[in-house]
Each structure stands twice: as C-alpha cells, then as structure tokens.
C-alpha cells in the first residue's frame, strides 16, 4: 500500500509540473507570489496511508466550480456550495454514489458582481451559509455576505458592510431574506463565517479591516475583528458581555481578531473555537470566551509579510493567548471536529482546511489536530498535501465522512472516506 501511495504521489507531481501556476491575492500587494503547480491529474480516488487510520481515500465528487469558500451538508445528503462572492450551488446526493451538481445556481443569493469600480481587493457578495437546526422542517438557512453601499474616490475602493442574514431555501431559490446584523460601512472588509449553537444562538465571525483603521478590532463601537452572538431572529441576549454598555455594539462576544475564518464547537466540552489568520507565521486557534480580547493588532505571534523581527511580546496583558499557533503559517480556514464512526481513530479530532504553508502557493492540506480533554494539542498530522490544493472548508457529512472544498479558479469538492482494510502479509516460510 505504501507503494500505491508513492505511485499516486508521483503521478500527481508529474502531472502538476506541466500545469501553470495560478497566483492568489497576497495580503501585501508588494510581496511576489511564489508556489508549486497545483493541477489535479484526475478525480481519484487517491489513497493515502495515515496515522491512527490505516488508509483513507480522497475522491473528487464535483469540480469545475469557482473559488469555493464554504460547504454545508444538508440532512438529506445534498450539499450547498458557496462560490465566494458569486453564487450558491446545490450538489444533489453529495453523500451518495452519483453526486450531481445542479446546473442552475440558487436564485435570490446576494450577488454584486456588476458593481462599478470593483478591484481585486474588494470582497463582495455571499460568504458563508449554514442550515438551521430546523432546516428539514422549514428550509431555514443563515448566511453572511458583503453588501456595497458606496465608493471611496480617494482610494478607488468599494465601501461595503458585513451582513448576517437569514433566509428560507425553497427548491432552488432563497426567499424571505432578512438582515439580522449590519456593520458600519468601510473600505477593506473581508471574510466571515456563521455557526449555530445547540441552544440556537448564532455566532458570526467578521475579519478586521485590511485598510484604514485596523485598530477598529480593539474598539467596541463596530463589529470589525469581532465574533458576534445573537438569537436566531437577530435580537441580542441580555447576557452578552457588552449588552447595556454605552458606546459598545451589544452583539459582540469577543474582539481583537484579525481574520477568524473557521468556527466549530468542541463535542466533548461544547467550547467554541475559531481558526484565525495572523500575519506571516502568526496563525492561531482560539477558544472564544465571552468578553475577551484576543489582541489584534497589538498582540501577535506573526511577522510582516516583507520580513521583520519576531515580536518581543506576542501576548500583552489583558489579552487571551491562543490555544495553539502555526509557524510557518498554514492559512487556516474552515474547521470541524469529527464525531462520526467511519474513522474509529479520529474521534473528536479537529480538522483544519489549510490554504498554503509558509506563504508558498500549492502547499495546502487538511490538518488533523489531536487534543486532550483540556483542548491542549497532543499531536497533528498533515493530510492530502500531495494534492497541492488550496483547501478552504471541511465539514462532516450525515454519512460520517469528511467533505473538503478547494479555493481555486477551478475548484473541487473532495470526499474523504476510509480506505481498504490494512492487510499485513504473512512472513514467508
């Protein structure tokens, strides 16, 4: 089986060498993009030998999409796929033997692709989508999107607002779209995520500003660089840490974040954790405790994209240190804890979709992290890195398998399942 893995890896590398590199947008535009070719040679299945699970298979079940940002598995085995800033697609029978990507995008999704003045650094339109706990009964979904509200003539950039909303999915149409939370209009807004707690509360993460007042992540009068907590109808729980404080947005749960692009609940303790992009070498996993300050931009383990000294004080007083950091950075995105039975050795492990490692394109992977009962890292494993894909989200399906999506101009949906049982050859007599 090891030979089979080596053969597959060699095929991937040989095929990729003939492909051209498609660069991604850097956080600092003056930094040149570098990387390795990332073309997939085919749909697979690709077989990998892994730790605590003898073999796994990775199979492309849908492709030809554009820059997938999120996947949401539905109770009936279908999946919603967010092509960031553009549309939502329905993958029928995603957990079945013959998944079928519906040719028509879902109507009623916020899409501002024809907005005048958009440049590559303006992030508009749909970001994330999450089915409600009662989705099977009423089709309720929660989503985040970026809505343009004006144009900054001086900087030549779109002015936009983050929005947390709810809607109802009826067939191939979103109806009853209702805004629940809207941010202050700004230039340089980015990504967001939404997750529903067991108590029905919504938690939504919004990145800090990439231009202008990056100190806004430390200020309580806005939702930039924050994680919010609201009820399903958008009203604010009275036990939110800043409810009733003058000058503060009462929706705020935590603050001082740079770019929190993954949210998940630990199945053992119910604790909410977030993956967060830092600057170079400063990516984090944080436990989100009410009212806490996570330090950005004054506290960080990262350095400047153009190079700088290591920070002398990565965690200042009155700020929360991360549960763990990644250095080199892994560009962490969507995350999920595994609770199924298909992978017996991976119960309660955290899976992190990684876009690239050490600022090198084509080095993305899934990162499997094993924690003890106190959410302290014991070990981690890098998975699927020979595929050279920019992974953006990973979720567990109702079948107990894992589903990952890639953020490429030609994006794929990859199903991850157990491989053939490990067979040990009998010694020759």
C-alpha positions, 0 to 999 in steps of 0.5 A: 500500500505504501507503494500505491501511495508513492505511485499516486504521489508521483503521478500527481507531481508529474502531472502538476509540473506541466500545469501553470501556476495560478497566483492568489491575492497576497495580503501585501500587494508588494510581496511576489507570489511564489508556489508549486503547480497545483493541477489535479491529474484526475478525480481519484480516488487517491489513497493515502496511508495515515496515522491512527487510520490505516488508509483513507481515500480522497475522491473528487465528487464535483469540480469545475466550480469557482473559488469555493469558500464554504460547504454545508451538508444538508440532512438529506445528503445534498450539499450547498456550495458557496462560490465566494462572492458569486453564487450558491450551488446545490450538489444533489446526493453529495453523500451518495454514489452519483453526486450531481451538481445542479446546473442552475445556481440558487436564485435570490443569493446576494450577488454584486458582481456588476458593481462599478469600480470593483478591484481585486481587493474588494470582497463582495457578495455571499460568504458563508451559509449554514442550515438551521437546526430546523432546516428539514422542517422549514428550509431555514438557512443563515448566511453572511455576505458583503453588501456595497453601499458606496465608493471611496474616490480617494482610494478607488475602493468599494465601501461595503458592510458585513451582513448576517442574514437569514433566509428560507431555501425553497427548491432552488431559490432563497426567499424571505431574506432578512438582515439580522446584523449590519456593520458600519460601512468601510473600505477593506472588509473581508471574510466571515463565517456563521455557526449555530449553537445547540441552544440556537444562538448564532455566532458570526465571525467578521475579519478586521479591516485590511485598510484604514483603521485596523485598530477598529478590532480593539474598539467596541463601537463596530463589529470589525475583528469581532465574533458576534452572538445573537438569537436566531431572529437577530435580537441580542441576549441580555447576557452578552458581555457588552449588552447595556454598555454605552458606546459598545455594539451589544452583539459582540462576544469577543474582539481583537481578531484579525481574520477568524475564518473557521468556527466549530464547537468542541463535542466533548466540552461544547467550547467554541473555537475559531481558526484565525489568520495572523500575519506571516507565521502568526496563525492561531486557534482560539477558544472564544470566551465571552468578553475577551480580547484576543489582541489584534493588532497589538498582540501577535505571534506573526511577522510582516509579510516583507520580513521583520523581527519576531515580536518581543511580546506576542501576548500583552496583558489583558489579552487571551493567548491562543490555544495553539499557533502555526509557524510557518503559517498554514492559512487556516480556514474552515474547521470541524471536529469529527464525531462520526464512526467511519474513522474509529481513530479520529474521534473528536479530532479537529480538522483544519482546511489549510490554504498554503504553508509558509506563504508558498502557493500549492502547499495546502492540506487538511490538518488533523489536530489531536487534543486532550480533554483540556483542548491542549494539542497532543499531536497533528498530522498533515493530510492530502498535501500531495494534492497541492490544493488550496483547501478552504472548508471541511465539514462532516457529512450525515454519512460520517465522512469528511467533505473538503472544498478547494479555493481555486479558479477551478475548484473541487469538492473532495470526499474523504472516506476510509480506505481498504482494510490494512492487510499485513502479509504473512512472513514467508516460510 
